[in-house]
Amino acid sequence: MSQKPTICFDISKNERFQITDNYKMLHRKLKANWNVEQNEVELNNECLARTKIFVLAGPQDRFTEEEFEVLKDYVEQSGGSLLVLLGEGGEQEFNTNVNFFLEQYGIYINSDNVVRPHYYKNFHPKECIVGGGVVCESMWRQLLKRDIEKVDYDFSDEKYKIHFQYPYGATLNVSEPANVLLTTGPVVYPFNRPLAGYYSNAKGGKILALGSGYIWHDKYLQDKTNDAMLEYMLQLLGTDEINYTHLDFNDVELNDNKHFTDLAFLADMPKACLIDSIGTEMPSDFKQMFDMSLCSLSNRLLKDVIDTYTQLHVNYEPLRIIKPQFEIPLPPLQLATFPPIFSEPPAPPLELFDLDETFSPARSQLAQITGQCLQALRSKEPARRAPNQRELENYVKECARITAIIREQQEMPAREILNIVARQITSYAPYAED
């Protein structure tokens, strides 16, 4: 049995995506063919030596120069594969410096967002569904052979049949020596911007950077296309079965990275729109184009106002605070309080008690037990009707308990009980004679 290759997820930089939290489904899929590990210590050559794929799933702390050197040796010397995942906002949102390392290989993750301008399956605009975004020819041909949901429409290019989910992600800048695997396509803003960059070298080292770590989140990995892309990229990074040529990237259409004006900021300014008049040159200092007097405060007319009092023969007095009087058309409100309602105690389980035995007087109980004993004797054969000693002892003890001569749980021989009864009768004898 061949030994499984190792994939290691780094958690030393407080990664946002972890296999014990929001990558649980990904963890279950990986355990079938991979040894899944986690790295909690500072990056070093020893921890990366046995790793085939090393994953930085949304780092939220900064790397040191020594750690970047370790990653560089891992890719360029050891031929390892590195997978980098971030999210919307890029480095600014994640407070990391991973772009410092990726720039050496022609990849840069921007601090922006990817938005779908109209509703399609997902309600949130940032939960984008990208169509026609797989621009690597061999990649989209492989994906069409897998079990994915294809759009049933006669497109001029079959790559538009592939729709994948790209939630809460950012765009990339990709240049030589890296290549673009995924773009936003013609529907998602910004149009035709890279979403995934791939780099490889002669020694087998590979780097794959994705602008969204949520693409394999537990919520979105249920999508068949995202699952198929995961298997494809693991095959790309973990094996040598997929090799690209320059022909795979001939049909890549990319637009420039354009920055739009902050309309919310301009809308709050006194002059929201600046229109260039014909024949008017723009001043070198653009601040001269704003009339800040419209939003200024000045007391230069205060003297004229005070002089007006004299001209009108009105005494000038400072304004006084007038105590307001509020009319109350309705009576004052009082809180409605209700006394607590206590539940009634349950009724005693009278069916569990012998009421006749509990409440009947001692004479009735003595008559009842005597009747029971006589009935038992009459039911016997005439030759065996005489009571034995044991039955008499039980009868005496039970009568003693009824008359409270002995306590309920107290044990006393029948002779002692008869002795006590005889003494009580003797003590009452003088009163009987009177």
Buried (B, 14 or more C-beta within 10 A) or exposed (E): EEEBBBBBBBBBBEBBBBBEEBBEBBBEBBEEEBBBBBBEEEBEEEBBEEBBBBBBBBBEEBBEEEBBEBBBBBBBEBBBBBBBBBBBBBBEBBEBBBBBBBEBBBBBBBBBBBBBEEEBEBEEBBBBBBBBBBBBBBBBEBBBEEEBEBEEEEEEEEBBBBBBBBBBBBBBBBBEEBBBBBBBBBBBBBBBBBBBBBBBBEEEBBBBBBBBBBBBBBEBBEBBBBBBBBBBBBEBBBEEEBEBEEEBBEEBEBEEBEEEEEEEEEEEEEEEEEEEEEEEEEEEEEEEEEEEEEEEEEEEEEEEEEEEEEEEEEEEEEEEEEEEEEEEEEEEEEEEEEEEEEEEEEEEEEEEEEEEEEEBEEEEBBEBBEEEBEEEEEEEEEEEEEBEEEEEBBBBBBBBBBBEBBEEEEEBEBEEBEEBBEEEEEEEEEEEEE
